[in-house]
Amino acid sequence: MKSFSKREADRRMFLEQVRESKENGYLLSSKKIGAGAFSKVYLGYATQEKMMQNYKLASDLRSKRHSMVAIKIISTADAPVEYTKKFLPREIYSLNVTYKHLNVVQLYEMYRNSKRTYLVLELASRGDLLEHINATSDRREYPGLEEEEARRLFRQIVSAVAHCHNVGIVHRDLKCENILLDERGFIKLTDFGFANRYSLKNSLMSTFCGSVAYTAPEILMSKKYNGELADLWSLGVILYAMVTGKLPFKERQPHKMIHVIKQGLAFRQPISPECQNLIEGLLQLKPAARLGLQQVATHRWMLPATSAIFHRVMSSIGAHPECSTNQEKPPAAQAEPGGSAPHLPGLEAAAAAAKSSEGPPKEPGKALPAPRASSATGAFPARPKGEKRSGEGAPGHCLLQLPSPRKTERPPRLALYRPSLFTGLQPFHHLPNFRKPGSALSASAYVAGKRLADKPPGARAALGGPAGLSKQVHSLYALTPCP
């Protein structure tokens, strides 16, 4: 009897939600695509009238060529006061300030009444990242994603988190279940229920939140923590789960999880050394020792196109790619958030070889920056005359001589450069205004007339007066492509 009455109450409540959604321009379906502690997410459709009224909604759905949305219904009457007064406003604020990023789920509209709050969100129809990892593992008959796919998805995750941090938002609940995929395979970061804003870069927080398996150790130890650094730990757990198909630390109790974390990170299946180095850089027990987002984005595993050139050249001449300028390995870098890049052993030798064309090597012990190669020629600098060969260098150094690019296979181009017809002219520099050429208020006519006054009468007549020179200036800028 109780089950029947509960089903009847649920049916009446759902019909109320359908009616309220229709009054606001949305058709609510019975397909439930998600659920939370105080909310349920249903598939919905935007009506044509609503799309004509809501530009944000119409512009996004027009590019997707459908009218489907996700409608999150929060039962504010049943939720605790702390959630409705504290966490729900933070979620709505975070979704508003992170709007218009490709890898962050979009909030189209919000409407409410005394019982419920409705959030109309962007639909990600391919489920969450955890489901994708499990399905891919079953298809491959091997746990985890291939590193190439994991790299593509992880770049998007890092981009989304960096966007949130740039606008002053920390997520604090990053996990595979809160990362969705849309119909095109793009990452969509969602569920900002525990997100918070911060004004100072080093401000500390104290709220215990998140899932234990993804939560940073300083939060588990009930310490005040930096929200950005806590997100970095969660990114390391996500990347580990993507490439191995398993979580790095398995424990439900927070105090036991601390003990498991202190035992160290174990890789139960083979992955590339670069990926392992990146995961270890994120899963550092000390928050200040973790890699910053900029260091993650420029890590050699995240940029395989550049490091592949150096590794292929080094292996072709018989040199080990991990050779560095010093015989001894330097201690592991403990970078502050947003600080300089850590020591990357695989790139130091390549940087030394690239800098050899500019002069003698720097003092030993100073790490050389990685070279910027805009073309194949830039990746293979020529050796100047009089420079010593690799066998004549100082002892204790590994000097690599790169062969001529004409004698080696051309690597893939890293960047394209299109020269302009007039390289001396800079775009948006002394551009004429959009008035008619030769008019009294035209900037180009004013400049032309001023220059024409300094010319002899014969040259003045040949140019045809200020109006003729102004037309020449306008035609010059009109034909000049921006570099």
VOPAGU-2260 file (C-alpha; in pm, 1 decimal, decimal comma):
REM VOPAGU-2260
SITE   aa  ch    i         X         Y         Z
SITE  MET   A    0       0,0       0,0       0,0
SITE  LYS   A    1     283,5     236,5      88,9
SITE  SER   A    2     466,4     163,0    -235,0
SITE  PHE   A    3     150,7     236,7    -436,6
SITE  SER   A    4      90,4     566,3    -256,8
SITE  LYS   A    5     456,3     664,4    -305,9
SITE  ARG   A    6     437,4     591,1    -678,8
SITE  GLU   A    7     118,5     793,0    -701,3
SITE  ALA   A    8     282,6    1086,9    -520,6
SITE  ASP   A    9     583,2    1067,4    -752,1
SITE  ARG   A   10     354,8    1065,3   -1056,3
SITE  ARG   A   11     166,5    1372,7    -938,6
SITE  MET   A   12     493,0    1553,9    -862,8
SITE  PHE   A   13     630,8    1469,5   -1207,8
SITE  LEU   A   14     316,8    1601,6   -1374,7
SITE  GLU   A   15     359,0    1925,6   -1182,0
SITE  GLN   A   16     716,9    1948,5   -1306,7
SITE  VAL   A   17     601,3    1887,1   -1665,3
SITE  ARG   A   18     343,2    2162,5   -1634,2
SITE  GLU   A   19     588,9    2409,1   -1479,7
SITE  SER   A   20     847,7    2335,5   -1748,6
SITE  LYS   A   21     592,5    2383,8   -2025,1
SITE  GLU   A   22     490,2    2719,4   -1878,8
SITE  ASN   A   23     855,2    2825,7   -1907,2
SITE  GLY   A   24     899,0    2704,9   -2266,5
SITE  TYR   A   25    1039,4    2353,2   -2223,0
SITE  LEU   A   26     895,3    2006,2   -2281,9
SITE  LEU   A   27    1006,0    1771,8   -2003,7
SITE  SER   A   28    1040,7    1404,7   -2097,6
SITE  SER   A   29    1022,2    1109,2   -1861,1
SITE  LYS   A   30    1378,4     998,2   -1943,6
SITE  LYS   A   31    1594,6    1047,5   -1636,3
SITE  ILE   A   32    1962,0    1093,4   -1727,2
SITE  GLY   A   33    2106,0    1166,3   -1382,7
SITE  ALA   A   34    2034,8    1204,7   -1013,8
SITE  GLY   A   35    2191,3    1363,1    -708,3
SITE  ALA   A   36    2124,9    1388,3    -339,0
SITE  PHE   A   37    1860,1    1657,8    -379,7
SITE  SER   A   38    1814,9    1671,5    -756,6
SITE  LYS   A   39    1716,0    1477,4   -1066,5
SITE  VAL   A   40    1816,4    1544,5   -1426,6
SITE  TYR   A   41    1572,4    1481,0   -1711,3
SITE  LEU   A   42    1596,0    1506,7   -2086,4
SITE  GLY   A   43    1402,9    1806,3   -2216,5
SITE  TYR   A   44    1329,0    1994,8   -2537,4
SITE  ALA   A   45    1327,0    2368,9   -2598,8
SITE  THR   A   46    1024,2    2502,2   -2784,5
SITE  GLN   A   47    1055,0    2732,7   -3082,0
SITE  GLU   A   48     903,0    3017,1   -2882,1
SITE  LYS   A   49    1168,6    2977,3   -2611,9
SITE  MET   A   50    1451,6    2970,0   -2867,3
SITE  MET   A   51    1323,2    3295,7   -3012,1
SITE  GLN   A   52    1330,2    3453,0   -2665,6
SITE  ASN   A   53    1663,1    3312,7   -2536,1
SITE  TYR   A   54    1959,0    3406,8   -2755,5
SITE  LYS   A   55    2210,3    3208,2   -2548,6
SITE  LEU   A   56    2002,7    2893,7   -2590,1
SITE  ALA   A   57    1925,8    2948,3   -2958,8
SITE  SER   A   58    2284,6    3020,2   -3065,5
SITE  ASP   A   59    2415,3    2702,5   -2901,4
SITE  LEU   A   60    2136,8    2467,4   -3011,4
SITE  ARG   A   61    2148,2    2599,2   -3366,3
SITE  SER   A   62    2509,2    2483,0   -3395,9
SITE  LYS   A   63    2415,7    2142,8   -3250,0
SITE  ARG   A   64    2118,0    2108,0   -3488,4
SITE  HIS   A   65    1879,3    1980,6   -3222,8
SITE  SER   A   66    1661,8    2122,1   -2944,8
SITE  MET   A   67    1751,0    1881,6   -2662,9
SITE  VAL   A   68    1861,0    2010,3   -2322,2
SITE  ALA   A   69    1921,9    1865,8   -1977,0
SITE  ILE   A   70    1685,2    1998,3   -1709,2
SITE  LYS   A   71    1813,3    1965,1   -1354,2
SITE  ILE   A   72    1533,8    1986,5   -1097,5
SITE  ILE   A   73    1640,1    2063,2    -739,1
SITE  SER   A   74    1385,4    2003,3    -469,3
SITE  THR   A   75    1456,7    2308,9    -254,2
SITE  ALA   A   76    1167,8    2227,3     -20,7
SITE  ASP   A   77    1331,9    1897,5      83,3
SITE  ALA   A   78    1697,1    2007,9      72,8
SITE  PRO   A   79    1878,9    2139,9     382,2
SITE  VAL   A   80    1890,5    2513,2     435,8
SITE  GLU   A   81    2271,3    2512,7     402,5
SITE  TYR   A   82    2241,0    2365,4      54,0
SITE  THR   A   83    1974,2    2606,2     -69,4
SITE  LYS   A   84    2136,6    2914,5      84,2
SITE  LYS   A   85    2503,1    2830,8      32,1
SITE  PHE   A   86    2586,3    2561,0    -222,2
SITE  LEU   A   87    2308,5    2612,0    -479,1
SITE  PRO   A   88    2381,3    2985,8    -526,5
SITE  ARG   A   89    2749,8    2899,7    -566,6
SITE  GLU   A   90    2666,8    2643,4    -835,6
SITE  ILE   A   91    2455,2    2891,9   -1030,0
SITE  TYR   A   92    2720,1    3163,6    -998,1
SITE  SER   A   93    2997,1    2926,2   -1113,8
SITE  LEU   A   94    2798,0    2817,4   -1418,0
SITE  ASN   A   95    2732,9    3179,9   -1511,2
SITE  VAL   A   96    3094,1    3298,8   -1487,5
SITE  THR   A   97    3233,5    2995,3   -1673,9
SITE  TYR   A   98    2990,5    3042,4   -1962,6
SITE  LYS   A   99    3106,9    3009,9   -2322,5
SITE  HIS   A  100    3390,3    2761,4   -2280,2
SITE  LEU   A  101    3382,0    2459,4   -2507,7
SITE  ASN   A  102    3467,1    2212,6   -2229,2
SITE  VAL   A  103    3241,0    2349,5   -1953,8
SITE  VAL   A  104    2871,6    2264,0   -1951,6
SITE  GLN   A  105    2656,5    2567,4   -2033,0
SITE  LEU   A  106    2372,9    2704,8   -1821,2
SITE  TYR   A  107    2101,6    2834,8   -2053,2
SITE  GLU   A  108    1837,2    2942,7   -1806,6
SITE  MET   A  109    1720,1    2912,1   -1447,3
SITE  TYR   A  110    1362,2    2937,8   -1314,6
SITE  ARG   A  111    1216,4    2850,6    -976,7
SITE  ASN   A  112     915,5    2847,9    -749,9
SITE  SER   A  113     861,4    2789,6    -379,8
SITE  LYS   A  114     919,1    2412,2    -410,5
SITE  ARG   A  115    1172,8    2361,2    -686,2
SITE  THR   A  116    1457,5    2522,4    -880,1
SITE  TYR   A  117    1509,5    2434,3   -1246,9
SITE  LEU   A  118    1848,4    2460,0   -1421,3
SITE  VAL   A  119    1838,1    2425,8   -1801,1
SITE  LEU   A  120    2178,3    2288,4   -1895,5
SITE  GLU   A  121    2365,7    2182,7   -2206,1
SITE  LEU   A  122    2306,8    1816,4   -2293,4
SITE  ALA   A  123    2603,4    1577,3   -2306,8
SITE  SER   A  124    2449,6    1268,3   -2461,6
SITE  ARG   A  125    2741,0    1022,0   -2444,7
SITE  GLY   A  126    2747,6     981,2   -2068,1
SITE  ASP   A  127    3030,4    1043,2   -1824,7
SITE  LEU   A  128    3400,9     966,2   -1844,4
SITE  LEU   A  129    3377,8     668,6   -1608,5
SITE  GLU   A  130    3127,5     495,4   -1837,3
SITE  HIS   A  131    3350,3     570,7   -2136,2
SITE  ILE   A  132    3658,2     422,7   -1965,3
SITE  ASN   A  133    3469,9     104,4   -1871,2
SITE  ALA   A  134    3317,2      62,9   -2218,4
SITE  THR   A  135    3652,3     118,1   -2389,6
SITE  SER   A  136    3823,4    -126,7   -2153,3
SITE  ASP   A  137    3565,0    -394,2   -2238,0
SITE  ARG   A  138    3605,9    -331,2   -2609,2
SITE  ARG   A  139    3985,8    -342,1   -2592,8
SITE  GLU   A  140    3986,1    -630,3   -2342,9
SITE  TYR   A  141    4250,4    -430,3   -2159,5
SITE  PRO   A  142    4194,4    -182,0   -1875,7
SITE  GLY   A  143    4207,7     189,1   -1948,4
SITE  LEU   A  144    4218,4     409,9   -2254,5
SITE  GLU   A  145    4495,3     422,2   -2509,3
SITE  GLU   A  146    4736,8     700,2   -2422,5
SITE  GLU   A  147    4662,2     892,6   -2741,4
SITE  GLU   A  148    4292,3     911,9   -2657,1
SITE  ALA   A  149    4366,9     981,8   -2290,9
SITE  ARG   A  150    4593,5    1267,9   -2396,4
SITE  ARG   A  151    4325,4    1420,1   -2619,5
SITE  LEU   A  152    4062,7    1408,7   -2344,7
SITE  PHE   A  153    4296,2    1517,2   -2065,4
SITE  ARG   A  154    4399,8    1826,9   -2259,6
SITE  GLN   A  155    4035,6    1932,3   -2268,9
SITE  ILE   A  156    3992,9    1863,2   -1896,6
SITE  VAL   A  157    4298,6    2074,6   -1815,6
SITE  SER   A  158    4165,9    2351,8   -2040,0
SITE  ALA   A  159    3831,2    2350,3   -1860,0
SITE  VAL   A  160    3989,2    2356,4   -1512,9
SITE  ALA   A  161    4229,0    2633,0   -1617,8
SITE  HIS   A  162    3934,4    2838,7   -1742,9
SITE  CYS   A  163    3758,9    2796,8   -1408,1
SITE  HIS   A  164    4069,9    2900,2   -1215,3
SITE  ASN   A  165    4122,3    3201,0   -1441,8
SITE  VAL   A  166    3777,4    3336,3   -1352,1
SITE  GLY   A  167    3828,3    3267,7    -980,4
SITE  ILE   A  168    3639,3    2936,7    -947,4
SITE  VAL   A  169    3767,8    2615,6    -787,5
SITE  HIS   A  170    3564,7    2302,2    -858,5
SITE  ARG   A  171    3656,6    2090,9    -550,8
SITE  ASP   A  172    3469,6    1783,8    -681,4
SITE  LEU   A  173    3663,5    1681,0    -990,3
SITE  LYS   A  174    3604,3    1314,1   -1071,3
SITE  CYS   A  175    3528,1    1094,8   -1370,3
SITE  GLU   A  176    3156,6    1099,4   -1293,0
SITE  ASN   A  177    3148,9    1480,4   -1319,6
SITE  ILE   A  178    3314,8    1486,4   -1661,9
SITE  LEU   A  179    3072,0    1427,5   -1948,6
SITE  LEU   A  180    3111,8    1370,4   -2322,3
SITE  ASP   A  181    2882,6    1522,3   -2583,4
SITE  GLU   A  182    2777,2    1372,1   -2916,2
SITE  ARG   A  183    3096,3    1501,3   -3084,0
SITE  GLY   A  184    3325,0    1352,8   -2818,8
SITE  PHE   A  185    3410,7    1681,7   -2647,2
SITE  ILE   A  186    3463,9    1695,4   -2273,2
SITE  LYS   A  187    3204,5    1884,5   -2065,8
SITE  LEU   A  188    3292,9    1964,4   -1705,3
SITE  THR   A  189    2979,3    1968,2   -1491,3
SITE  ASP   A  190    2837,2    1951,7   -1135,9
SITE  PHE   A  191    2959,7    2270,3    -970,0
SITE  GLY   A  192    2770,3    2191,1    -649,1
SITE  PHE   A  193    3085,9    2218,0    -435,2
SITE  ALA   A  194    3248,9    2493,3    -639,9
SITE  ASN   A  195    3352,2    2813,2    -470,6
SITE  ARG   A  196    3495,9    3145,8    -573,9
SITE  TYR   A  197    3808,4    3303,1    -434,9
SITE  SER   A  198    3963,6    3644,1    -468,7
SITE  LEU   A  199    4319,2    3590,0    -344,3
SITE  LYS   A  200    4548,8    3339,5    -515,3
SITE  ASN   A  201    4674,2    3187,9    -189,4
SITE  SER   A  202    4348,1    3202,0       5,1
SITE  LEU   A  203    4272,3    2890,1     210,4
SITE  MET   A  204    3945,6    2700,8     244,9
SITE  SER   A  205    3817,2    2470,9     515,8
SITE  THR   A  206    3503,3    2298,6     380,7
SITE  PHE   A  207    3537,0    1920,2     365,0
SITE  CYS   A  208    3388,2    1820,3      28,1
SITE  GLY   A  209    3440,5    1588,3    -265,4
SITE  SER   A  210    3470,8    1211,6    -312,5
SITE  VAL   A  211    3724,0    1033,2     -94,5
SITE  ALA   A  212    3897,3     857,5    -385,1
SITE  TYR   A  213    3963,5    1191,3    -560,6
SITE  THR   A  214    4006,2    1420,0    -258,1
SITE  ALA   A  215    4344,5    1574,7    -181,6
SITE  PRO   A  216    4518,4    1445,7     134,9
SITE  GLU   A  217    4520,5    1787,5     302,6
SITE  ILE   A  218    4139,5    1790,8     286,8
SITE  LEU   A  219    4122,3    1437,7     427,1
SITE  MET   A  220    4342,2    1549,5     717,5
SITE  SER   A  221    4093,1    1832,9     790,2
SITE  LYS   A  222    4352,7    2101,8     722,3
SITE  LYS   A  223    4291,9    2436,0     556,4
SITE  TYR   A  224    4374,6    2398,2     190,6
SITE  ASN   A  225    4428,7    2583,2    -134,8
SITE  GLY   A  226    4142,3    2504,5    -371,8
SITE  GLU   A  227    4353,7    2519,1    -688,3
SITE  LEU   A  228    4609,8    2274,7    -549,6
SITE  ALA   A  229    4331,4    2041,0    -438,2
SITE  ASP   A  230    4197,1    2040,1    -794,5
SITE  LEU   A  231    4544,0    1947,2    -920,7
SITE  TRP   A  232    4546,3    1634,3    -701,5
SITE  SER   A  233    4208,2    1533,8    -843,7
SITE  LEU   A  234    4344,3    1579,0   -1196,7
SITE  GLY   A  235    4621,6    1332,1   -1117,6
SITE  VAL   A  236    4369,1    1074,1    -995,7
SITE  ILE   A  237    4159,7    1125,0   -1312,4
SITE  LEU   A  238    4459,1    1078,7   -1542,8
SITE  TYR   A  239    4566,2     764,5   -1355,0
SITE  ALA   A  240    4213,9     622,7   -1393,5
SITE  MET   A  241    4208,5     706,7   -1765,1
SITE  VAL   A  242    4530,6     524,8   -1857,0
SITE  THR   A  243    4501,1     230,5   -1616,5
SITE  GLY   A  244    4125,2     180,9   -1580,2
SITE  LYS   A  245    4161,2     179,3   -1201,0
SITE  LEU   A  246    4182,6     426,6    -915,9
SITE  PRO   A  247    4528,4     482,8    -763,8
SITE  PHE   A  248    4405,7     464,9    -402,6
SITE  LYS   A  249    4111,8     249,5    -297,6
SITE  GLU   A  250    3965,8     320,3      44,9
SITE  ARG   A  251    3631,8     451,4     165,8
SITE  GLN   A  252    3733,1     585,4     507,4
SITE  PRO   A  253    3921,4     918,9     503,4
SITE  HIS   A  254    4160,0     830,2     789,2
SITE  LYS   A  255    4249,1     500,7     621,6
SITE  MET   A  256    4292,1     671,8     284,8
SITE  ILE   A  257    4566,9     891,7     433,9
SITE  HIS   A  258    4759,4     579,5     532,6
SITE  VAL   A  259    4719,2     431,8     183,2
SITE  ILE   A  260    4838,9     753,6      18,0
SITE  LYS   A  261    5148,7     771,2     238,0
SITE  GLN   A  262    5247,1     421,1     127,4
SITE  GLY   A  263    5316,7     561,0    -218,4
SITE  LEU   A  264    5183,5     539,8    -571,2
SITE  ALA   A  265    5201,6     206,8    -754,3
SITE  PHE   A  266    5156,6     151,4   -1128,8
SITE  ARG   A  267    5004,5    -192,2   -1176,0
SITE  GLN   A  268    5034,4    -193,0   -1555,0
SITE  PRO   A  269    5289,9     -50,0   -1797,6
SITE  ILE   A  270    5245,5     307,2   -1917,0
SITE  SER   A  271    5489,0     543,5   -2084,5
SITE  PRO   A  272    5754,8     707,9   -1863,6
SITE  GLU   A  273    5631,6    1054,2   -1964,9
SITE  CYS   A  274    5274,8     981,4   -1854,9
SITE  GLN   A  275    5399,2     827,2   -1531,7
SITE  ASN   A  276    5611,5    1136,5   -1467,2
SITE  LEU   A  277    5309,6    1363,5   -1513,8
SITE  ILE   A  278    5090,7    1158,6   -1278,6
SITE  GLU   A  279    5362,1    1155,1   -1012,4
SITE  GLY   A  280    5401,8    1531,5   -1050,0
SITE  LEU   A  281    5031,5    1581,8    -975,2
SITE  LEU   A  282    4995,3    1325,7    -696,5
SITE  GLN   A  283    5244,3    1486,6    -460,4
SITE  LEU   A  284    5163,3    1463,9     -89,5
SITE  LYS   A  285    5284,8    1820,0     -30,5
SITE  PRO   A  286    5052,6    2064,5    -210,9
SITE  ALA   A  287    5333,8    2306,2    -302,5
SITE  ALA   A  288    5525,1    2025,6    -477,7
SITE  ARG   A  289    5248,4    1957,7    -732,2
SITE  LEU   A  290    5282,2    2069,8   -1090,6
SITE  GLY   A  291    5090,2    2385,1   -1176,5
SITE  LEU   A  292    4836,3    2392,5   -1457,9
SITE  GLN   A  293    5078,4    2572,4   -1687,9
SITE  GLN   A  294    5342,1    2309,1   -1618,7
SITE  VAL   A  295    5087,0    2035,9   -1685,4
SITE  ALA   A  296    4982,9    2193,8   -2015,2
SITE  THR   A  297    5347,4    2215,8   -2131,5
SITE  HIS   A  298    5453,3    1874,8   -2001,8
SITE  ARG   A  299    5630,3    1658,7   -2258,3
SITE  TRP   A  300    5352,2    1397,3   -2242,9
SITE  MET   A  301    5095,6    1665,4   -2324,4
SITE  LEU   A  302    5303,6    1795,1   -2619,6
SITE  PRO   A  303    5419,4    1477,7   -2795,9
SITE  ALA   A  304    5472,4    1641,9   -3134,8
SITE  THR   A  305    5771,3    1846,3   -3017,5
SITE  SER   A  306    5936,6    1582,0   -2799,9
SITE  ALA   A  307    5898,4    1316,0   -3072,5
SITE  ILE   A  308    6129,2    1515,7   -3302,5
SITE  PHE   A  309    6407,9    1530,5   -3045,7
SITE  HIS   A  310    6369,3    1166,8   -2939,8
SITE  ARG   A  311    6378,1    1046,3   -3302,4
SITE  VAL   A  312    6687,2    1251,1   -3385,6
SITE  MET   A  313    6868,5    1146,4   -3068,5
SITE  SER   A  314    6795,4     779,9   -3123,5
SITE  SER   A  315    6906,5     803,9   -3488,9
SITE  ILE   A  316    7252,9     924,0   -3382,8
SITE  GLY   A  317    7282,8     671,9   -3101,8
SITE  ALA   A  318    7223,1     907,3   -2809,6
SITE  HIS   A  319    6996,0     829,0   -2519,3
SITE  PRO   A  320    6701,1    1071,8   -2506,1
SITE  GLU   A  321    6724,3    1099,7   -2129,0
SITE  CYS   A  322    7083,6    1229,8   -2141,1
SITE  SER   A  323    7116,8    1562,2   -1957,4
SITE  THR   A  324    7388,5    1825,2   -1929,0
SITE  ASN   A  325    7495,3    1697,4   -1587,1
SITE  GLN   A  326    7589,4    1343,0   -1495,0
SITE  GLU   A  327    7400,5    1357,3   -1168,8
SITE  LYS   A  328    7026,5    1393,4   -1166,2
SITE  PRO   A  329    6907,9    1713,1   -1000,0
SITE  PRO   A  330    6665,0    1684,9    -710,3
SITE  ALA   A  331    6295,8    1680,5    -791,1
SITE  ALA   A  332    6154,9    2025,7    -837,7
SITE  GLN   A  333    5901,0    2147,5    -587,8
SITE  ALA   A  334    5732,4    2431,5    -768,3
SITE  GLU   A  335    5494,0    2675,3    -614,9
SITE  PRO   A  336    5160,2    2713,7    -789,6
SITE  GLY   A  337    5205,2    2925,4   -1097,4
SITE  GLY   A  338    5585,3    2914,0   -1059,6
SITE  SER   A  339    5854,7    2820,9   -1308,3
SITE  ALA   A  340    5849,3    2492,0   -1492,2
SITE  PRO   A  341    6008,5    2191,8   -1316,2
SITE  HIS   A  342    6315,0    2002,1   -1435,9
SITE  LEU   A  343    6217,5    1778,1   -1726,9
SITE  PRO   A  344    6504,2    1531,1   -1794,7
SITE  GLY   A  345    6393,4    1438,9   -2146,0
SITE  LEU   A  346    6411,4    1791,8   -2285,8
SITE  GLU   A  347    6735,0    1926,9   -2140,2
SITE  ALA   A  348    6966,0    1756,3   -2389,1
SITE  ALA   A  349    6748,5    1864,1   -2679,2
SITE  ALA   A  350    6755,1    2220,5   -2550,7
SITE  ALA   A  351    7134,7    2212,4   -2528,1
SITE  ALA   A  352    7160,7    2088,0   -2886,2
SITE  ALA   A  353    6922,1    2352,1   -3013,2
SITE  LYS   A  354    7115,4    2630,7   -2837,6
SITE  SER   A  355    7450,3    2512,2   -2978,2
SITE  SER   A  356    7405,7    2729,1   -3287,5
SITE  GLU   A  357    7395,2    3046,3   -3081,2
SITE  GLY   A  358    7730,5    3008,0   -2910,4
SITE  PRO   A  359    7914,6    2804,5   -2645,4
SITE  PRO   A  360    7710,4    2615,9   -2388,0
SITE  LYS   A  361    7601,6    2788,0   -2070,2
SITE  GLU   A  362    7749,6    2719,3   -1730,0
SITE  PRO   A  363    7690,5    2364,0   -1604,9
SITE  GLY   A  364    7401,8    2336,9   -1363,4
SITE  LYS   A  365    7178,7    2592,2   -1536,2
SITE  ALA   A  366    6886,8    2429,4   -1712,5
SITE  LEU   A  367    6841,1    2545,0   -2068,8
SITE  PRO   A  368    6488,6    2626,7   -2194,0
SITE  ALA   A  369    6327,9    2409,2   -2456,5
SITE  PRO   A  370    6368,8    2551,6   -2810,8
SITE  ARG   A  371    6083,2    2701,4   -3007,7
SITE  ALA   A  372    6072,3    2548,6   -3354,3
SITE  SER   A  373    5836,5    2715,4   -3598,4
SITE  SER   A  374    5942,7    2498,6   -3892,2
SITE  ALA   A  375    6154,7    2196,7   -3979,0
SITE  THR   A  376    6462,1    2414,9   -4025,4
SITE  GLY   A  377    6419,9    2567,2   -3680,2
SITE  ALA   A  378    6421,4    2221,2   -3524,4
SITE  PHE   A  379    6765,4    2144,7   -3678,8
SITE  PRO   A  380    6993,2    2447,6   -3620,2
SITE  ALA   A  381    7314,0    2458,9   -3820,3
SITE  ARG   A  382    7645,3    2434,0   -3633,4
SITE  PRO   A  383    7854,4    2752,6   -3666,5
SITE  LYS   A  384    8211,6    2733,7   -3785,1
SITE  GLY   A  385    8475,6    2671,5   -3522,5
SITE  GLU   A  386    8243,5    2499,6   -3279,8
SITE  LYS   A  387    8380,6    2189,8   -3111,7
SITE  ARG   A  388    8242,1    1850,0   -3193,4
SITE  SER   A  389    8074,2    1630,8   -2935,4
SITE  GLY   A  390    8393,7    1440,6   -2859,0
SITE  GLU   A  391    8587,8    1759,0   -2783,8
SITE  GLY   A  392    8349,9    1896,6   -2521,4
SITE  ALA   A  393    8418,5    1927,9   -2152,2
SITE  PRO   A  394    8406,1    1599,4   -1958,7
SITE  GLY   A  395    8081,5    1525,7   -1781,1
SITE  HIS   A  396    7861,9    1672,9   -2054,6
SITE  CYS   A  397    7654,3    1510,0   -2322,1
SITE  LEU   A  398    7679,7    1729,2   -2631,8
SITE  LEU   A  399    7459,6    1614,6   -2918,9
SITE  GLN   A  400    7526,2    1722,3   -3277,0
SITE  LEU   A  401    7210,5    1718,6   -3488,4
SITE  PRO   A  402    7256,5    1624,7   -3855,4
SITE  SER   A  403    7169,4    1858,1   -4138,0
SITE  PRO   A  404    6798,3    1869,4   -4219,4
SITE  ARG   A  405    6876,5    1790,1   -4584,8
SITE  LYS   A  406    7024,9    1454,0   -4486,5
SITE  THR   A  407    6747,0    1347,9   -4254,4
SITE  GLU   A  408    6379,6    1283,7   -4285,3
SITE  ARG   A  409    6182,9    1604,6   -4254,4
SITE  PRO   A  410    5979,3    1606,4   -3931,5
SITE  PRO   A  411    5618,2    1723,0   -3930,4
SITE  ARG   A  412    5575,1    2100,0   -3933,1
SITE  LEU   A  413    5494,5    2247,5   -3593,6
SITE  ALA   A  414    5363,5    2583,8   -3715,2
SITE  LEU   A  415    5275,2    2757,0   -4037,3
SITE  TYR   A  416    5395,2    3103,7   -4133,2
SITE  ARG   A  417    5230,0    3299,7   -4410,0
SITE  PRO   A  418    5437,2    3600,0   -4517,9
SITE  SER   A  419    5245,1    3914,9   -4599,4
SITE  LEU   A  420    5297,8    4132,6   -4903,4
SITE  PHE   A  421    5397,7    4438,2   -4698,4
SITE  THR   A  422    5593,2    4311,0   -4400,8
SITE  GLY   A  423    5686,8    4661,1   -4295,1
SITE  LEU   A  424    5326,4    4754,4   -4216,2
SITE  GLN   A  425    5185,0    4637,2   -3885,9
SITE  PRO   A  426    4814,6    4553,0   -3853,6
SITE  PHE   A  427    4599,2    4804,0   -3667,0
SITE  HIS   A  428    4879,9    5061,5   -3671,1
SITE  HIS   A  429    4770,7    5407,5   -3798,0
SITE  LEU   A  430    4474,3    5253,4   -3974,9
SITE  PRO   A  431    4241,8    5503,4   -4147,2
SITE  ASN   A  432    3893,3    5534,0   -4008,7
SITE  PHE   A  433    3579,2    5409,3   -4178,2
SITE  ARG   A  434    3474,3    5751,0   -4313,1
SITE  LYS   A  435    3466,0    5838,1   -4680,0
SITE  PRO   A  436    3820,4    5897,3   -4815,4
SITE  GLY   A  437    3897,4    6263,8   -4861,0
SITE  SER   A  438    3629,5    6390,4   -4624,2
SITE  ALA   A  439    3709,3    6664,6   -4376,0
SITE  LEU   A  440    3701,1    6419,1   -4083,0
SITE  SER   A  441    3904,2    6144,7   -4248,7
SITE  ALA   A  442    4222,3    6070,2   -4056,2
SITE  SER   A  443    4404,9    5956,4   -4369,4
SITE  ALA   A  444    4314,5    6278,5   -4553,6
SITE  TYR   A  445    4447,4    6483,0   -4263,5
SITE  VAL   A  446    4778,6    6294,1   -4262,5
SITE  ALA   A  447    4800,2    6306,3   -4642,2
SITE  GLY   A  448    4737,0    6679,8   -4653,0
SITE  LYS   A  449    4997,8    6744,3   -4388,8
SITE  ARG   A  450    5260,3    6544,8   -4579,4
SITE  LEU   A  451    5159,1    6701,4   -4910,8
SITE  ALA   A  452    5220,3    7052,3   -4774,7
SITE  ASP   A  453    5591,1    6969,7   -4738,0
SITE  LYS   A  454    5628,4    6858,5   -5101,9
SITE  PRO   A  455    5725,4    7087,9   -5396,5
SITE  PRO   A  456    5442,4    7219,7   -5617,9
SITE  GLY   A  457    5526,3    6981,0   -5903,5
SITE  ALA   A  458    5502,5    6670,7   -5685,4
SITE  ARG   A  459    5186,9    6811,3   -5529,6
SITE  ALA   A  460    5014,2    6835,5   -5868,4
SITE  ALA   A  461    5133,0    6487,5   -5975,2
SITE  LEU   A  462    4976,1    6325,9   -5667,2
SITE  GLY   A  463    4643,4    6495,4   -5733,2
SITE  GLY   A  464    4603,4    6678,4   -5403,9
SITE  PRO   A  465    4519,8    6539,6   -5057,6
SITE  ALA   A  466    4216,4    6344,6   -5179,7
SITE  GLY   A  467    4423,5    6146,7   -5430,3
SITE  LEU   A  468    4686,9    6058,0   -5169,2
SITE  SER   A  469    4414,5    5959,9   -4924,0
SITE  LYS   A  470    4266,5    5719,3   -5180,3
SITE  GLN   A  471    4611,9    5565,7   -5226,2
SITE  VAL   A  472    4647,4    5514,4   -4851,8
SITE  HIS   A  473    4301,1    5355,5   -4831,5
SITE  SER   A  474    4368,8    5121,6   -5121,4
SITE  LEU   A  475    4703,9    5022,5   -4969,0
SITE  TYR   A  476    4542,9    4914,5   -4641,3
SITE  ALA   A  477    4255,5    4747,7   -4822,6
SITE  LEU   A  478    4495,0    4527,2   -5021,1
SITE  THR   A  479    4733,1    4449,8   -4735,2
SITE  PRO   A  480    4655,3    4114,8   -4568,5
SITE  CYS   A  481    4709,2    4084,9   -4196,4
SITE  PRO   A  482    5002,6    3856,2   -4118,8
